[in-house]
Every structure is written in structure tokens, then in C-alpha cells.
């Protein structure tokens, strides 16, 4: 029988590696940004990053964005990413113009690339759409029982903040658990084979995990995190294309009616793209917010609270002002 090897989680080494990569990416972006901006402006192509599940892939399926932008002579190019942190690296490097992530990735991005990216919109809250799973027979009944346990999550993602906040409210820190940085697919394999004790994850992978007979939900994000999705762009792009940014956000108003009319086809498409059962996708969609609007003071305050907690735990180098990253257009 093969042995499942858990990747090492060395906090300082990974941070140095992450920052080194970020600096290299930023340097390359600086050298190429002028050329790319000219080319982008000339061909009027909005380059959108999306994940296999979320409001942007639904917008992609609907065709509403293309319909909204075509009168202005714009087309849309879609690029798939595995998770939010990778998408924001591409956004910072001028590889895409629009991205959608959870709450934590923009904070890490602001810490590494000040003044480069901006929030342009956010979804409604969906606290049931992320959570922490454990084995039903694990004996883990509360967050405090995670002390000394191996907990998997995607570092820098929304569930990184969820886990940190859950531990904090239970009187624990990240040093009290053994963090394991895994992608959703790798984490599920490790969870099913009991090589990890808990798994912090978002929908639809959360819904898939909940469907396993030996699994129980330790906690959702209720009373821990709003679990919003955020639309982000580059400041340089938005400064030149404010009308396009406004059009993107307002286009979401037509998404919920479209989903209502095309729900079964959408479920089938998302099941194929994620490799998950249609019943799992249906559950996930039932707790996804399609209500998208411009940034407001409430959401800004929520993000500031998250940023402060990350700073207090030395997950970002110092305090930052979320307000500085919000597009005022």
C-alpha cells in the first residue's frame, strides 16, 4: 500500500518563498504593463479570471456579460484558475483584468502589492457556503478539540481566515494546530483516507464532503465570517475603463433571473466542470448569493476586521487600510 505524504508546512520558509515569488512577479509586471495596457486598450478585450464554481462561472454560462459589453465594442476572454490567490497573482501581473475571490486573498494581495489592485464589488454573504469538516467518529466535537490536530486548507484563501477566526474565538491560535496546505482535490483525498483530522473548505467541495457518510460538519462560517465573494481589478485598468467596471457590476442584476430559468442546465454544466454529483451542486447553489453590488461601508468594515486579525497573527507583515484598496468610482 502506498503511503500518503503530507507536504511540510514551514511558516517562515513558505512566507519567504511567497514573498520572493511576489516580488519577481511584480517586477515582471512593471516591465510589461505599459505594453500590455496599450494592447489591451486597442483590442477592447476584457480578460476575466474565474474558478470552476462561483458567480463568475455562472455569469460566463449566462452570456450576459458579453451581451452587456458588445455595444461598446468589447469582447470577453475567460481564463480558469484553481483558487483565488493564484488568480490575484495573475491580476497583479496584468494577465487578466477582472477576478473574483473570497475575503482573505485580497488582503494578502494588498499586503504584497500595495496600490495595485482594487475592490470593485462584492456579493451578499453566504456563511453556509464554507465550513470545517471532521470525521464522524473522530471525537472532535468543538473547535477547541482541534488542538494538536492536522487541519487542511488552501493557504491564503477564504477558509484560511475562517479557520483562524474559529480558532481565535475558541481561545486557540494557528500554532495550536498542525496546518496542512492542500488544494481541494488533495485535501479531499487526505481527508477520506484519514491522513488529516479536519478540512476547512468552501462550496461545492464542502457540500461534496458533507455528502460523505462518515463526515460531519464541525462548523459553518455562521457567526465567524460573512463569506462574501469580491470582484477585483487593477487600479491602472479601472482608471482607464471605469465605465466597463460599472457595467460588469450592474450586469449581475440579471443573473438570478437567468439562473431561475436555466437551473437544471446550469447544475448539469457545473457538475461536469467540477466532477461532482448534480445533487452536490444543487445543495451548493442553494446557499450561494447571486446578489452583487458595489463596495459599501459595511463590507469595508468586515474586510478591515479580517485584515486586522491576519496582522495580529503575523500572517501579513503589518496593518493595512482596506479603504485604500476600494475603488471610489
N, C-alpha and C positions, 0 to 999 in steps of 0.2 A: 504494500500500500504506500502510495506517495505521501510525503509529509508536507503539509501546508506551512509555508514560511511567512511569518509576519514581517513586513518591512520595518526597519528601525525607525523610531520617531525621536530624533535628536533635535530638540527645540532650537538650540543656538545654531547648529550646523545648517539646519534647514532654513533658518531665517537668513543666515549669511548667503546661502545659495540662492534664495528667493530674491534678496536684495541685489545680488550681483547680476542675476538674470534681468531684473527690472531695470538696472542702470544701463545694461547693454542694450536692452530693447528701447529704452528712452533715447539713447544716443543715436541708434539707427533711425528712429522715428524723426528726430530733429534734422538729420541729414536729408531725409527723403520727403519730409512733409510738404515742402513748397512744391516740388514736382508733382506729388500725388494730388495735392489740393487743386492745382491747375487742371490736371487730367480729369479729376472728379467733377469739377465745375463744368468742364467742356462737354462731357457726355451725359451729365444730369442723371447719374445712376445712384440711387440710394442703396448702400450696401448694408444689409441687415443681418446681424448675428442672432441665432435662435438656438434653443435646445429642443430635444425630442418631445418635450412636454411643457406646456405653459401657454400664456396668452398669445405670444408672438407666433408660435407654430399654428395656432388656431387662426390668427389673422392671416397667415400665409395661405392656409387652406381656403379661406373665405374669398380671397382675391380682392378684398375691399380696399387694401392699401394701393394696389396697382390702379384700381378704378379712381381712387381719390387723387392720385398724383399725375395720372396721364394727361389731364387737361393742361397742366403746367409743363408738359414735355418731359416728365421724369419717368424712369423705369425703376424697377426694384430687383436687386440681386440678393438672394438668400444664401447664407452660409451657416452650416450646423456646427455647434460646439458641444463638448461633453458637459461643461458646467460653467457657472458664472465667472469664476476667477480667470479661466482661460479666455473667455470672451472679452473681458475687460482689458486683458493684455493686448489682444488684437485691436480693440478700440483705441487704446493708447498709442499703438504703433501705426495708426492710420490704415489698418487693413479692413476695417468696417466703419460705418458711420453711426450705427444705432445698435444698442444692446439691451437685453433685459436680464436682470439678475435679482437675487434675493437681497436681504438687508445688509449682510456683512461685506460682500465683495466690494461695493462702492467705498466703504470705509477704509478697507485695506488699500484700495486704489488711490484714494485721496492722500493716504499716508505716504505712498510711494511716488505718486505723480501729482504733486500739488498744482492746482490751477489748470490741469489738462482736461479733465472730464467734468461733465455737469449732469445733474439730475434734470430731466425734463418732464417726468410724470411718474405716477405710481398707481398701483391697483388698490382695491379695497383689501381689508385684512382677511386672512384665511388661516386662522390658528389651528384648525383641524387638519391642515394640509402638510404638516410636518410633525415629527414626534420621535420618541426614543423607544425602540423595541427591545424586548428581552425574551429569553426562553421561558415558557410557562412553568417549567419545573426548576428554574434557576434559584428560587428562593429570594430573588430580588423583588421586593415589594414597594420600595420607595427610592427616590433619588439618592438618599444617604447610603443606601446599600450598594451603590456603585463604587464605593471606596475600595481601592485596590484592584478594581476590575478593568478588563480590556474593553475600551469603548471605541468603536469605529465611526468615523465621519470623514467628510471631504473637507480638508483643511482650507480655511478662508471662505467657506460657503455659509449659507444661512443657518444650517444646523450647527455650525461651529459656535455661532452666537447663542443658539438655543441651548446647547449643552452647557456652555459657560454660564449662562443666566440660571439654568436649572441647578447647577452645582452651587452657585453663589447663594441662591435663595435657600439652599439646604445646608449652608454653613461649610461647604467644601470648595476646593479650588481645582484647577486642572492638574495640579501636582498630586492630588489625591487619587487620581485615576491613571490608567495606562492608555494614553491616546494612541490610536492607530489610524493613520491617514490612508484611506482607501476610496476608490471610486465606487459608485453604487453597485456595479456588477461584481467587483471584487469583494465588497463588503457583504453582499448577499451570500456569496459562496462561503465566505468565512463564517458568517452567522449560521447558515444552515448546517455546517459541519462542526459547529460549536468551538471554533478557534478564537472567537471573540465572545464576550459576555453580553454586550449591548451594542445597539446600532442606532445612531441618530441619522435620520433620513427624511427626505421630502417625498411628496407625491409625484408620480404614481407609484414609486418604489415603496413608499410607506404602505399604500393600500395593498400592494402585492405581498409585502411582508406580513401584514395583518391577516391576510387570507391563509397563511400557512397554519396548519393545525396545531403546531407546537409553540406558537408565538403569542405573546400578549403585549399590549401597548402599556408601557410604563407611564408615559405622559405624552400628551399632545403639547402644542405651544400655547394652549389656552392659559391666560394669566402669566405667560412668560415672554411671548413675542407676538406681535401682530401678524408676522409672516406676510408681508407685502412683497409684490414684485415692483421693480423700479426700471423705468426707461431711462437710458443714459446715452449721451453723445459726447463728442469732443467739443470743447469750447470754440476752437477755431472753425469747426464746421457750422456750429449753430450761429456764430456771429455773421456768417455769410448766407445762411439759409434758415433764418428764423421762421419764415412762412411755412417751410417744409416741416419743421419741428411742430408747429401748431397743428398742421394738417394731420400729422401722424397721431397726435394725442386725441384729436377730435374724431378721427376715423374709428376709434374704438367704440364710440357710441352705438355703432351699428352692429357690433359683434354679437351681443347677447341675442338679438332677434335672429341673426343668422344661425347661431348655434341651436336655438329652439327649432328652427325649420329643418336643420340638417344634422340633428343629433346622432342618429344611428350611423350615418355615413362617416361622421367625424369620429365616433367611437371606434369604428372599424379601421379607419386610417391611422389613428393614434395607437391602436393595438398592434398594427403591423409595424409601425415605426419604432415602437418600444420593445416589441417582442413579448408583451404582456397580454393577459386574457382580457376580453372585452368587458367582463364583469368588473375587473380591477379598474379599468379606465372609467367606467361608468361611476364607480364609487369616487374616484379621484375628481372627476368633473363636477360631482355634486357639491364639493367643498372648495372649488376654485372660484375666485372672484374675477368676473369679467368687467367690473366697474373700474374704469381707468380715467384718471383726471390729472390736472396739473398739480405740482407740488403745493402744499399748504403748510401752515404753521404747526398743525397737529402732527403731521408726518415728519416734518423737520425736527420736532422735539423728540419723537420716537427714535429717529436716527441718531440724534445727539446723545441720547441716553445709551444707545448701543455703542457709539464711539467712545464715550466716557468709560464704559465698562471694559472695553477692549484695551484702552490705555491704562486703566488701573491694574490690569493683569499683564501688562508689558507685552501684549500681542501686537501693538503698534508702538512706534518709538516715543510718541508723546501725544498730548492732547491736540485736538483739531476742532475747527468750527465747521460743522456741516453746512451752515448757512452760506459759507464761501463757495460751496460747490453747487448751489441751487441756481438754475437759470431763471432770471427775472423777466424773461421776455413775454 
